[in-house]
Amino acid sequence: MGGLAQEESTSISQNMRWSVQKRMQNGTYKNATPPFGFKKVNGDLEIEENQALIVRQIFEWYISGYGLKTIADKLNGMNLPGSKQAVLWKADNIRYILKNDRYIGNAMFQKSYVTETLPHIKKRNYGEKQKYCVTGVNQQIVDKETFYAAQKLLKSRHRDFETNVYPLSKKVFCGKCGATYKRRNRRSGAFWLCRTHDINAADCENGIIVESDIYSAFIRLHNKLLNNYKQILLPLKIALQDLKLRKFSGKTQVMDIHKEVAKLREQTHVLARLKTKGFLDEAKYIEQTNELNVKISKLQSELKKLTRSDDEDETLDQIEMLTDFFEKREKPMTEFEELEFESIVDKIVVKNQHELEFHLIGGLKFKEKV
């Protein structure tokens, strides 16, 4: 039964990846979070005019000769918020906007990817996976001439910004002002400091957090979840699945597809049992399960068109990844492990100097004392 459960989990994961890849290829993939300058309306991107004005101003300033930090400082001086997550503008925010081809109506999919083996790690795609470029997927905010002029300028001014990257880089955010934390060293050890507080302590009361204290807090959280994930994650996954089913239970077509998917999955279990008992050879088993998986993926794609539930599916997928992560873990953590941290932590919010809030994949949030 354990083998069958593992096989089903692997099959579902492969189906999800196949479905996402197909949507990337045909240009129907929807990002969960709209880029700055856009808003989501019925699953599609539409221009948010107030933010779009800021985007156009950024491009105008940059091709006029202003640097990334200078533009960030100008926007901060005008008290213009960057986003809900990060109120303070930084050079990295400006660079990201200047390089984002969404602003000319195009999209580059699979700039990053999640590894297929445990622990699941999100990585930048440097050519290991196929990238998909789709044109004309949304309205333009800037014209192509301006955009490509900015790209040429970025390339001419390029420097290596990836030096001194640490496990906590771009992961720690201030809960008071929204700014990211930056790393500093001293003889007693490394610590992380709110950028706003560093510029002017009167603007943000959050001070420094010792790096070893952050690592210790993560180790404690990890071990608590390891001991209690069956009581926390499994009921949550079942509740999300039930909620989704109830939401669309009145739609006959949706329910019919769910029944057909369940029937096909049962057939994959039967094939697995036949193979285990020796009634089905390896080649025939792979051939037939592949056919079933293709049918399941097609039905799931059709289901998503009917329910527009990409965000819900992504959350469910991440909860399953988190559950798999702890099921595979054999021993508690005694020292900070970077791969495990990268696998499950989206970001850390510093509530104050004595409390951290860990945001895990799947939207889960847990607080730990420092």
TORPAMAR-926580 format. One record per residue (C-alpha): residue number from 1; x, y, z. Coordinates in Angstrom, 1 decimal. Layout:
BEGIN
<koldren k="NUM" px="X" py="Y" pz="Z"/>
...
END
This chain:
BEGIN
<koldren k="1" px="0.0" py="0.0" pz="0.0"/>
<koldren k="2" px="2.9" py="2.3" pz="0.8"/>
<koldren k="3" px="4.3" py="1.7" pz="-2.7"/>
<koldren k="4" px="1.0" py="2.4" pz="-4.4"/>
<koldren k="5" px="0.6" py="5.6" pz="-2.4"/>
<koldren k="6" px="4.1" py="6.7" pz="-3.4"/>
<koldren k="7" px="3.4" py="5.8" pz="-7.0"/>
<koldren k="8" px="0.1" py="7.8" pz="-7.0"/>
<koldren k="9" px="1.9" py="10.8" pz="-5.4"/>
<koldren k="10" px="4.6" py="10.6" pz="-8.1"/>
<koldren k="11" px="2.0" py="10.2" pz="-10.8"/>
<koldren k="12" px="0.0" py="13.3" pz="-9.6"/>
<koldren k="13" px="3.2" py="15.3" pz="-9.4"/>
<koldren k="14" px="4.1" py="14.3" pz="-13.0"/>
<koldren k="15" px="0.6" py="15.1" pz="-14.2"/>
<koldren k="16" px="0.8" py="18.6" pz="-12.6"/>
<koldren k="17" px="4.2" py="19.3" pz="-14.2"/>
<koldren k="18" px="3.0" py="18.0" pz="-17.6"/>
<koldren k="19" px="-0.2" py="20.2" pz="-17.3"/>
<koldren k="20" px="1.9" py="23.3" pz="-16.4"/>
<koldren k="21" px="4.3" py="22.7" pz="-19.2"/>
<koldren k="22" px="1.6" py="22.4" pz="-21.8"/>
<koldren k="23" px="0.0" py="25.6" pz="-20.6"/>
<koldren k="24" px="3.4" py="27.3" pz="-20.9"/>
<koldren k="25" px="3.8" py="26.0" pz="-24.4"/>
<koldren k="26" px="0.4" py="27.3" pz="-25.6"/>
<koldren k="27" px="0.5" py="30.5" pz="-23.7"/>
<koldren k="28" px="-2.4" py="29.8" pz="-21.4"/>
<koldren k="29" px="-0.4" py="29.6" pz="-18.1"/>
<koldren k="30" px="-1.5" py="32.1" pz="-15.5"/>
<koldren k="31" px="0.9" py="33.5" pz="-12.9"/>
<koldren k="32" px="-0.5" py="33.4" pz="-9.4"/>
<koldren k="33" px="0.7" py="37.0" pz="-8.6"/>
<koldren k="34" px="0.3" py="39.7" pz="-11.3"/>
<koldren k="35" px="3.5" py="41.8" pz="-12.0"/>
<koldren k="36" px="3.6" py="45.4" pz="-10.7"/>
<koldren k="37" px="1.5" py="47.5" pz="-13.1"/>
<koldren k="38" px="-1.1" py="44.8" pz="-13.6"/>
<koldren k="39" px="-4.2" py="43.4" pz="-11.8"/>
<koldren k="40" px="-6.0" py="40.1" pz="-12.3"/>
<koldren k="41" px="-9.5" py="40.3" pz="-13.6"/>
<koldren k="42" px="-11.2" py="36.9" pz="-14.2"/>
<koldren k="43" px="-7.8" py="35.2" pz="-14.3"/>
<koldren k="44" px="-6.4" py="37.6" pz="-17.0"/>
<koldren k="45" px="-4.0" py="40.5" pz="-16.7"/>
<koldren k="46" px="-5.3" py="44.0" pz="-17.0"/>
<koldren k="47" px="-3.4" py="47.3" pz="-16.6"/>
<koldren k="48" px="-3.5" py="49.0" pz="-13.2"/>
<koldren k="49" px="-3.1" py="52.5" pz="-14.5"/>
<koldren k="50" px="-1.7" py="54.1" pz="-11.3"/>
<koldren k="51" px="1.1" py="51.5" pz="-11.1"/>
<koldren k="52" px="1.5" py="51.6" pz="-14.9"/>
<koldren k="53" px="2.4" py="55.3" pz="-14.7"/>
<koldren k="54" px="5.2" py="54.4" pz="-12.3"/>
<koldren k="55" px="6.5" py="51.7" pz="-14.6"/>
<koldren k="56" px="6.6" py="54.1" pz="-17.6"/>
<koldren k="57" px="8.4" py="56.7" pz="-15.4"/>
<koldren k="58" px="11.0" py="54.1" pz="-14.4"/>
<koldren k="59" px="11.8" py="53.3" pz="-18.0"/>
<koldren k="60" px="11.9" py="57.0" pz="-19.0"/>
<koldren k="61" px="14.3" py="57.8" pz="-16.1"/>
<koldren k="62" px="16.5" py="54.8" pz="-16.9"/>
<koldren k="63" px="17.0" py="55.5" pz="-20.6"/>
<koldren k="64" px="17.6" py="59.2" pz="-19.7"/>
<koldren k="65" px="20.7" py="58.2" pz="-17.7"/>
<koldren k="66" px="19.5" py="57.6" pz="-14.1"/>
<koldren k="67" px="20.9" py="54.6" pz="-12.3"/>
<koldren k="68" px="18.9" py="51.9" pz="-10.5"/>
<koldren k="69" px="19.6" py="53.1" pz="-7.0"/>
<koldren k="70" px="18.9" py="56.7" pz="-8.0"/>
<koldren k="71" px="15.5" py="55.7" pz="-9.4"/>
<koldren k="72" px="14.7" py="53.8" pz="-6.3"/>
<koldren k="73" px="15.6" py="56.7" pz="-4.1"/>
<koldren k="74" px="13.5" py="59.1" pz="-6.2"/>
<koldren k="75" px="10.5" py="56.8" pz="-5.8"/>
<koldren k="76" px="11.0" py="56.5" pz="-2.1"/>
<koldren k="77" px="11.3" py="60.2" pz="-1.8"/>
<koldren k="78" px="7.9" py="60.5" pz="-3.5"/>
<koldren k="79" px="6.5" py="58.1" pz="-1.0"/>
<koldren k="80" px="5.3" py="55.7" pz="-3.8"/>
<koldren k="81" px="4.8" py="52.1" pz="-2.5"/>
<koldren k="82" px="6.5" py="49.4" pz="-4.5"/>
<koldren k="83" px="4.0" py="46.6" pz="-3.6"/>
<koldren k="84" px="2.0" py="45.2" pz="-0.7"/>
<koldren k="85" px="5.0" py="43.0" pz="0.2"/>
<koldren k="86" px="7.8" py="45.6" pz="-0.1"/>
<koldren k="87" px="6.8" py="49.2" pz="0.4"/>
<koldren k="88" px="10.4" py="50.5" pz="0.1"/>
<koldren k="89" px="11.9" py="50.6" pz="-3.5"/>
<koldren k="90" px="15.3" py="49.0" pz="-4.0"/>
<koldren k="91" px="17.7" py="48.7" pz="-7.0"/>
<koldren k="92" px="16.7" py="45.1" pz="-7.4"/>
<koldren k="93" px="13.0" py="46.1" pz="-7.8"/>
<koldren k="94" px="13.9" py="48.6" pz="-10.6"/>
<koldren k="95" px="16.1" py="46.0" pz="-12.4"/>
<koldren k="96" px="13.3" py="43.4" pz="-12.2"/>
<koldren k="97" px="10.8" py="45.8" pz="-13.8"/>
<koldren k="98" px="13.2" py="46.9" pz="-16.5"/>
<koldren k="99" px="13.9" py="43.3" pz="-17.5"/>
<koldren k="100" px="10.2" py="42.1" pz="-17.4"/>
<koldren k="101" px="8.9" py="41.5" pz="-20.9"/>
<koldren k="102" px="5.3" py="41.4" pz="-19.6"/>
<koldren k="103" px="5.4" py="45.2" pz="-20.1"/>
<koldren k="104" px="5.5" py="44.8" pz="-23.9"/>
<koldren k="105" px="2.9" py="42.1" pz="-23.9"/>
<koldren k="106" px="5.2" py="39.1" pz="-23.9"/>
<koldren k="107" px="5.9" py="36.3" pz="-21.4"/>
<koldren k="108" px="8.9" py="34.1" pz="-20.7"/>
<koldren k="109" px="7.8" py="31.0" pz="-18.8"/>
<koldren k="110" px="9.9" py="28.7" pz="-16.7"/>
<koldren k="111" px="12.6" py="31.2" pz="-15.7"/>
<koldren k="112" px="12.8" py="29.0" pz="-12.6"/>
<koldren k="113" px="11.8" py="25.4" pz="-11.8"/>
<koldren k="114" px="11.4" py="23.0" pz="-8.9"/>
<koldren k="115" px="13.5" py="19.9" pz="-8.8"/>
<koldren k="116" px="11.7" py="16.6" pz="-9.2"/>
<koldren k="117" px="13.5" py="14.7" pz="-6.5"/>
<koldren k="118" px="13.3" py="15.4" pz="-2.7"/>
<koldren k="119" px="14.1" py="17.7" pz="-1.3"/>
<koldren k="120" px="12.2" py="19.9" pz="-3.7"/>
<koldren k="121" px="14.2" py="23.0" pz="-4.4"/>
<koldren k="122" px="13.3" py="26.0" pz="-6.5"/>
<koldren k="123" px="16.2" py="27.0" pz="-8.8"/>
<koldren k="124" px="16.9" py="29.6" pz="-11.4"/>
<koldren k="125" px="16.8" py="28.1" pz="-14.9"/>
<koldren k="126" px="20.1" py="28.6" pz="-16.6"/>
<koldren k="127" px="19.2" py="26.3" pz="-19.5"/>
<koldren k="128" px="18.6" py="23.0" pz="-17.6"/>
<koldren k="129" px="14.9" py="23.2" pz="-18.6"/>
<koldren k="130" px="13.1" py="24.5" pz="-21.7"/>
<koldren k="131" px="12.0" py="28.1" pz="-21.6"/>
<koldren k="132" px="8.8" py="29.2" pz="-23.4"/>
<koldren k="133" px="8.5" py="32.7" pz="-24.9"/>
<koldren k="134" px="4.9" py="33.7" pz="-25.8"/>
<koldren k="135" px="4.0" py="37.0" pz="-27.5"/>
<koldren k="136" px="0.9" py="39.1" pz="-27.3"/>
<koldren k="137" px="-0.5" py="37.6" pz="-24.1"/>
<koldren k="138" px="-1.4" py="40.9" pz="-22.4"/>
<koldren k="139" px="-1.7" py="44.6" pz="-23.0"/>
<koldren k="140" px="1.5" py="46.7" pz="-23.3"/>
<koldren k="141" px="2.5" py="49.3" pz="-20.7"/>
<koldren k="142" px="5.6" py="50.5" pz="-22.5"/>
<koldren k="143" px="6.4" py="50.5" pz="-26.2"/>
<koldren k="144" px="8.9" py="48.0" pz="-27.6"/>
<koldren k="145" px="11.4" py="50.7" pz="-28.7"/>
<koldren k="146" px="11.7" py="52.0" pz="-25.1"/>
<koldren k="147" px="11.9" py="48.5" pz="-23.6"/>
<koldren k="148" px="14.7" py="47.2" pz="-25.9"/>
<koldren k="149" px="16.6" py="50.5" pz="-25.4"/>
<koldren k="150" px="16.5" py="49.8" pz="-21.7"/>
<koldren k="151" px="17.7" py="46.2" pz="-22.3"/>
<koldren k="152" px="20.7" py="47.4" pz="-24.3"/>
<koldren k="153" px="21.5" py="49.9" pz="-21.6"/>
<koldren k="154" px="21.2" py="47.3" pz="-18.9"/>
<koldren k="155" px="23.6" py="45.0" pz="-20.8"/>
<koldren k="156" px="26.2" py="47.8" pz="-21.2"/>
<koldren k="157" px="26.1" py="48.6" pz="-17.5"/>
<koldren k="158" px="26.0" py="44.9" pz="-16.4"/>
<koldren k="159" px="27.9" py="43.9" pz="-13.2"/>
<koldren k="160" px="27.9" py="40.7" pz="-11.3"/>
<koldren k="161" px="25.2" py="41.3" pz="-8.6"/>
<koldren k="162" px="25.2" py="37.6" pz="-7.5"/>
<koldren k="163" px="28.3" py="37.8" pz="-5.4"/>
<koldren k="164" px="28.0" py="37.3" pz="-1.6"/>
<koldren k="165" px="24.7" py="35.4" pz="-1.8"/>
<koldren k="166" px="23.7" py="33.7" pz="1.5"/>
<koldren k="167" px="20.9" py="31.3" pz="2.4"/>
<koldren k="168" px="18.9" py="34.2" pz="3.9"/>
<koldren k="169" px="19.5" py="36.7" pz="1.0"/>
<koldren k="170" px="16.2" py="38.2" pz="-0.2"/>
<koldren k="171" px="14.4" py="36.0" pz="2.3"/>
<koldren k="172" px="14.2" py="38.2" pz="5.4"/>
<koldren k="173" px="11.6" py="41.1" pz="5.4"/>
<koldren k="174" px="10.8" py="43.8" pz="7.9"/>
<koldren k="175" px="7.3" py="43.4" pz="9.4"/>
<koldren k="176" px="7.2" py="47.1" pz="10.2"/>
<koldren k="177" px="8.2" py="48.8" pz="7.0"/>
<koldren k="178" px="8.3" py="46.0" pz="4.4"/>
<koldren k="179" px="12.0" py="46.5" pz="3.5"/>
<koldren k="180" px="14.4" py="43.6" pz="3.0"/>
<koldren k="181" px="17.1" py="42.8" pz="5.5"/>
<koldren k="182" px="20.8" py="43.0" pz="4.6"/>
<koldren k="183" px="23.7" py="41.0" pz="6.0"/>
<koldren k="184" px="26.5" py="42.6" pz="8.1"/>
<koldren k="185" px="29.5" py="41.0" pz="9.7"/>
<koldren k="186" px="31.2" py="41.8" pz="13.0"/>
<koldren k="187" px="33.7" py="39.9" pz="15.2"/>
<koldren k="188" px="31.1" py="38.2" pz="17.2"/>
<koldren k="189" px="29.3" py="36.9" pz="14.1"/>
<koldren k="190" px="27.0" py="37.8" pz="11.3"/>
<koldren k="191" px="23.7" py="39.7" pz="11.7"/>
<koldren k="192" px="20.8" py="41.0" pz="9.5"/>
<koldren k="193" px="19.7" py="44.6" pz="9.5"/>
<koldren k="194" px="16.5" py="46.3" pz="8.2"/>
<koldren k="195" px="17.5" py="48.6" pz="5.3"/>
<koldren k="196" px="15.2" py="51.4" pz="6.4"/>
<koldren k="197" px="16.5" py="51.2" pz="10.0"/>
<koldren k="198" px="20.1" py="51.3" pz="8.6"/>
<koldren k="199" px="19.4" py="54.5" pz="6.6"/>
<koldren k="200" px="17.5" py="56.2" pz="9.5"/>
<koldren k="201" px="16.7" py="54.4" pz="12.7"/>
<koldren k="202" px="13.8" py="56.8" pz="13.4"/>
<koldren k="203" px="11.9" py="55.6" pz="10.3"/>
<koldren k="204" px="11.8" py="51.9" pz="11.5"/>
<koldren k="205" px="12.1" py="50.6" pz="15.0"/>
<koldren k="206" px="13.1" py="47.0" pz="13.9"/>
<koldren k="207" px="16.8" py="46.7" pz="14.5"/>
<koldren k="208" px="19.2" py="43.8" pz="14.0"/>
<koldren k="209" px="18.7" py="40.0" pz="14.2"/>
<koldren k="210" px="21.6" py="37.7" pz="14.8"/>
<koldren k="211" px="22.0" py="35.2" pz="12.0"/>
<koldren k="212" px="22.5" py="32.2" pz="14.3"/>
<koldren k="213" px="19.2" py="33.1" pz="16.1"/>
<koldren k="214" px="17.3" py="33.0" pz="12.8"/>
<koldren k="215" px="18.9" py="29.6" pz="12.0"/>
<koldren k="216" px="18.0" py="28.3" pz="15.5"/>
<koldren k="217" px="14.4" py="29.5" pz="15.1"/>
<koldren k="218" px="14.1" py="27.6" pz="11.8"/>
<koldren k="219" px="15.5" py="24.4" pz="13.3"/>
<koldren k="220" px="13.0" py="24.6" pz="16.1"/>
<koldren k="221" px="10.1" py="25.2" pz="13.7"/>
<koldren k="222" px="11.3" py="22.3" pz="11.4"/>
<koldren k="223" px="11.4" py="19.8" pz="14.3"/>
<koldren k="224" px="8.0" py="20.9" pz="15.6"/>
<koldren k="225" px="6.5" py="20.3" pz="12.2"/>
<koldren k="226" px="8.3" py="17.0" pz="11.8"/>
<koldren k="227" px="6.6" py="15.8" pz="15.0"/>
<koldren k="228" px="3.2" py="17.2" pz="14.2"/>
<koldren k="229" px="2.8" py="17.3" pz="10.4"/>
<koldren k="230" px="0.3" py="14.5" pz="10.3"/>
<koldren k="231" px="-2.0" py="16.5" pz="12.6"/>
<koldren k="232" px="-1.5" py="19.8" pz="10.7"/>
<koldren k="233" px="-0.8" py="19.2" pz="7.0"/>
<koldren k="234" px="-2.8" py="16.0" pz="6.2"/>
<koldren k="235" px="-6.2" py="17.5" pz="7.6"/>
<koldren k="236" px="-5.4" py="20.7" pz="5.7"/>
<koldren k="237" px="-4.8" py="18.9" pz="2.4"/>
<koldren k="238" px="-8.1" py="16.9" pz="2.8"/>
<koldren k="239" px="-10.0" py="20.1" pz="3.8"/>
<koldren k="240" px="-8.8" py="21.9" pz="0.7"/>
<koldren k="241" px="-9.7" py="19.0" pz="-1.6"/>
<koldren k="242" px="-13.2" py="18.8" pz="0.0"/>
<koldren k="243" px="-13.7" py="22.6" pz="-0.3"/>
<koldren k="244" px="-12.8" py="22.5" pz="-4.0"/>
<koldren k="245" px="-15.2" py="19.7" pz="-4.6"/>
<koldren k="246" px="-18.0" py="21.4" pz="-2.8"/>
<koldren k="247" px="-17.4" py="24.6" pz="-4.6"/>
<koldren k="248" px="-18.1" py="23.0" pz="-7.9"/>
<koldren k="249" px="-20.4" py="20.2" pz="-6.8"/>
<koldren k="250" px="-23.4" py="21.9" pz="-8.5"/>
<koldren k="251" px="-21.7" py="21.8" pz="-12.0"/>
<koldren k="252" px="-22.6" py="18.4" pz="-13.6"/>
<koldren k="253" px="-19.7" py="18.7" pz="-16.1"/>
<koldren k="254" px="-17.2" py="19.3" pz="-13.4"/>
<koldren k="255" px="-18.4" py="16.4" pz="-11.3"/>
<koldren k="256" px="-18.4" py="14.1" pz="-14.3"/>
<koldren k="257" px="-14.7" py="15.0" pz="-15.0"/>
<koldren k="258" px="-13.8" py="14.4" pz="-11.3"/>
<koldren k="259" px="-15.5" py="10.9" pz="-11.5"/>
<koldren k="260" px="-13.7" py="10.1" pz="-14.8"/>
<koldren k="261" px="-10.3" py="11.1" pz="-13.3"/>
<koldren k="262" px="-11.0" py="9.0" pz="-10.2"/>
<koldren k="263" px="-11.8" py="6.0" pz="-12.5"/>
<koldren k="264" px="-8.6" py="6.4" pz="-14.5"/>
<koldren k="265" px="-6.5" py="6.7" pz="-11.3"/>
<koldren k="266" px="-8.1" py="3.5" pz="-10.0"/>
<koldren k="267" px="-7.0" py="1.8" pz="-13.3"/>
<koldren k="268" px="-3.4" py="3.0" pz="-12.6"/>
<koldren k="269" px="-3.7" py="1.3" pz="-9.1"/>
<koldren k="270" px="-4.9" py="-1.9" pz="-10.7"/>
<koldren k="271" px="-2.0" py="-1.9" pz="-13.2"/>
<koldren k="272" px="0.4" py="-1.3" pz="-10.3"/>
<koldren k="273" px="-1.0" py="-4.3" pz="-8.4"/>
<koldren k="274" px="-0.9" py="-6.5" pz="-11.5"/>
<koldren k="275" px="2.8" py="-5.5" pz="-12.1"/>
<koldren k="276" px="3.6" py="-6.2" pz="-8.4"/>
<koldren k="277" px="2.1" py="-9.7" pz="-8.6"/>
<koldren k="278" px="4.0" py="-10.5" pz="-11.8"/>
<koldren k="279" px="0.9" py="-10.5" pz="-14.1"/>
<koldren k="280" px="2.1" py="-7.5" pz="-16.2"/>
<koldren k="281" px="5.6" py="-7.0" pz="-17.6"/>
<koldren k="282" px="7.5" py="-3.7" pz="-17.1"/>
<koldren k="283" px="7.2" py="-2.5" pz="-20.7"/>
<koldren k="284" px="3.5" py="-3.1" pz="-20.9"/>
<koldren k="285" px="3.0" py="-1.5" pz="-17.5"/>
<koldren k="286" px="4.8" py="1.7" pz="-18.6"/>
<koldren k="287" px="2.9" py="1.9" pz="-21.9"/>
<koldren k="288" px="-0.5" py="1.6" pz="-20.3"/>
<koldren k="289" px="0.2" py="3.9" pz="-17.3"/>
<koldren k="290" px="1.5" py="6.5" pz="-19.7"/>
<koldren k="291" px="-1.7" py="6.4" pz="-21.7"/>
<koldren k="292" px="-3.8" py="6.7" pz="-18.6"/>
<koldren k="293" px="-1.6" py="9.6" pz="-17.3"/>
<koldren k="294" px="-2.1" py="11.5" pz="-20.6"/>
<koldren k="295" px="-5.9" py="11.1" pz="-20.3"/>
<koldren k="296" px="-5.8" py="12.3" pz="-16.7"/>
<koldren k="297" px="-3.8" py="15.3" pz="-17.6"/>
<koldren k="298" px="-6.1" py="16.3" pz="-20.5"/>
<koldren k="299" px="-9.1" py="16.0" pz="-18.1"/>
<koldren k="300" px="-7.4" py="18.1" pz="-15.5"/>
<koldren k="301" px="-6.6" py="20.8" pz="-18.1"/>
<koldren k="302" px="-10.3" py="20.8" pz="-19.1"/>
<koldren k="303" px="-11.3" py="21.0" pz="-15.4"/>
<koldren k="304" px="-9.1" py="24.0" pz="-14.9"/>
<koldren k="305" px="-10.7" py="25.8" pz="-17.8"/>
<koldren k="306" px="-14.1" py="25.2" pz="-16.2"/>
<koldren k="307" px="-13.1" py="26.1" pz="-12.6"/>
<koldren k="308" px="-10.3" py="28.6" pz="-13.2"/>
<koldren k="309" px="-8.6" py="27.1" pz="-10.1"/>
<koldren k="310" px="-4.9" py="27.5" pz="-11.0"/>
<koldren k="311" px="-4.1" py="29.2" pz="-7.6"/>
<koldren k="312" px="-6.0" py="26.5" pz="-5.6"/>
<koldren k="313" px="-4.2" py="23.7" pz="-7.5"/>
<koldren k="314" px="-0.8" py="25.3" pz="-6.9"/>
<koldren k="315" px="-1.6" py="25.6" pz="-3.2"/>
<koldren k="316" px="-2.7" py="22.0" pz="-3.0"/>
<koldren k="317" px="0.4" py="20.9" pz="-4.9"/>
<koldren k="318" px="2.7" py="22.8" pz="-2.5"/>
<koldren k="319" px="0.9" py="21.3" pz="0.6"/>
<koldren k="320" px="1.5" py="17.9" pz="-0.9"/>
<koldren k="321" px="5.2" py="18.8" pz="-1.5"/>
<koldren k="322" px="5.5" py="19.9" pz="2.1"/>
<koldren k="323" px="3.8" py="16.7" pz="3.4"/>
<koldren k="324" px="6.2" py="14.6" pz="1.2"/>
<koldren k="325" px="9.1" py="16.6" pz="2.6"/>
<koldren k="326" px="8.4" py="15.6" pz="6.2"/>
<koldren k="327" px="7.4" py="12.1" pz="5.4"/>
<koldren k="328" px="10.8" py="11.5" pz="3.9"/>
<koldren k="329" px="12.6" py="13.1" pz="6.8"/>
<koldren k="330" px="14.0" py="10.5" pz="9.2"/>
<koldren k="331" px="15.7" py="12.5" pz="11.9"/>
<koldren k="332" px="15.2" py="15.9" pz="13.6"/>
<koldren k="333" px="17.5" py="18.7" pz="12.5"/>
<koldren k="334" px="20.4" py="19.5" pz="14.8"/>
<koldren k="335" px="22.2" py="22.0" pz="12.6"/>
<koldren k="336" px="21.0" py="24.5" pz="10.0"/>
<koldren k="337" px="20.5" py="22.8" pz="6.6"/>
<koldren k="338" px="20.4" py="25.1" pz="3.6"/>
<koldren k="339" px="18.8" py="22.8" pz="1.1"/>
<koldren k="340" px="15.9" py="22.0" pz="3.5"/>
<koldren k="341" px="15.5" py="25.7" pz="4.3"/>
<koldren k="342" px="15.3" py="26.6" pz="0.5"/>
<koldren k="343" px="12.8" py="23.7" pz="-0.1"/>
<koldren k="344" px="10.1" py="24.9" pz="2.3"/>
<koldren k="345" px="10.6" py="28.5" pz="3.3"/>
<koldren k="346" px="9.3" py="31.3" pz="1.0"/>
<koldren k="347" px="10.3" py="34.2" pz="3.3"/>
<koldren k="348" px="10.8" py="35.3" pz="6.9"/>
<koldren k="349" px="9.0" py="38.3" pz="8.3"/>
<koldren k="350" px="10.6" py="40.0" pz="11.3"/>
<koldren k="351" px="7.7" py="41.0" pz="13.5"/>
<koldren k="352" px="10.0" py="42.5" pz="16.1"/>
<koldren k="353" px="13.5" py="41.7" pz="17.6"/>
<koldren k="354" px="12.0" py="38.8" pz="19.6"/>
<koldren k="355" px="9.7" py="37.1" pz="17.1"/>
<koldren k="356" px="9.9" py="35.8" pz="13.5"/>
<koldren k="357" px="7.2" py="34.7" pz="11.2"/>
<koldren k="358" px="8.1" py="31.9" pz="8.7"/>
<koldren k="359" px="6.1" py="31.8" pz="5.5"/>
<koldren k="360" px="6.3" py="28.3" pz="4.1"/>
<koldren k="361" px="5.3" py="27.0" pz="0.7"/>
<koldren k="362" px="1.5" py="26.5" pz="0.4"/>
<koldren k="363" px="0.8" py="29.8" pz="2.2"/>
<koldren k="364" px="1.4" py="28.5" pz="5.7"/>
<koldren k="365" px="2.7" py="30.9" pz="8.4"/>
<koldren k="366" px="4.3" py="30.0" pz="11.7"/>
<koldren k="367" px="5.7" py="32.2" pz="14.4"/>
<koldren k="368" px="8.9" py="31.4" pz="16.4"/>
<koldren k="369" px="10.5" py="33.3" pz="19.3"/>
<koldren k="370" px="14.1" py="34.5" pz="18.9"/>
END
